[in-house]
Amino acid sequence: MYLFSINATSSKDQGEFKAGEECPFIAYINFVDLFGAEQLAKLYLLKEGFRDATIIKRRFLKLEGQSHDDPQIREALQKGYCLQVFSAH
């Protein structure tokens, strides 16, 4: 599983984010290939209404034989990905 820190721009007003505002995300992508995982992260953000995704940090998580208490990791294992947006506070 890959973990990415990403900044992306909101395409429209949604929630507490205004159109054109840059938003920070963490993307959990359950995929074995780095290039593929990066592309999936960008596509999932596009699907949610965010464009111009810039990956700031990348990290590979080895998950074999570990319990997964983190709800984002559990969600990514179940559906293949999890996006977590941070508020602009």
Buried (B, 14 or more C-beta within 10 A) or exposed (E): BBBBBBBBBBBEEBEEBEEEBEBBBBBBBBBEEEEEBBEBBBEBBBEBBBEBBEBEEBEEBEEEEEEBEEEBBEBBBEEBBBBEBEEEE
